[in-house]
Amino acid sequence: MSTFTHLDEEGRVRMVDVSEKPATAREAAAQGVITMKPETLDLIRDQKVKKGNVLETARIAGVMAAKRTAELIPMCHPVQITHVQVDFSPQPDTHSIRIEAVVRTVGQTGVEMEALTAVSVAALTIYDMCKSHDRAMTISDVYLLKKSGGKTGTFVRQ
């Protein structure tokens, strides 16, 4: 018998059956960091990247990605998302941008994967829009900050 919920008794992959779970309010927050040359950060902050407003484009990409997570991650349930917020915090001392996504739903399963996907795609969008200036950008520290709701309750990263 497996302790992984996405495996059946014979070890075959399956989508978890959430039919009997009650719908509850759920929220997840995730973060990621993209580090770059100081000049690249200046171009982004001054909105001088030729492809357009990098952070607003990345915000839209993050929201869109959260809504499409079930199409990307094979065993994720399609979730009726009620809120997605993607925010950016430029960090001049480390010439990086911290990305945070918060996703909410009222449903039978959580939105951790949606928050993580939003952060990841926002970071990839920043990379894509700025790669002609800086191909050495690094995406790192993508992880769940907190989640609430459901049977397992609240998790807050220490």
Secondary structure, DSSP 8 states (H G I E B T S, - for coil): --SSTTB-TTS-B-----TTS--EEEEEEEEEEEE--HHHHHHHHTT--TT--HHHHHHHHHHHHHHTHHHHSTT-----EEEEEEEEEEEGGGTEEEEEEEEEEEESS--HHHHHHHHHHHHHHHHHHHTTT-TT-EEEEEEEEEEE-STT--EE--
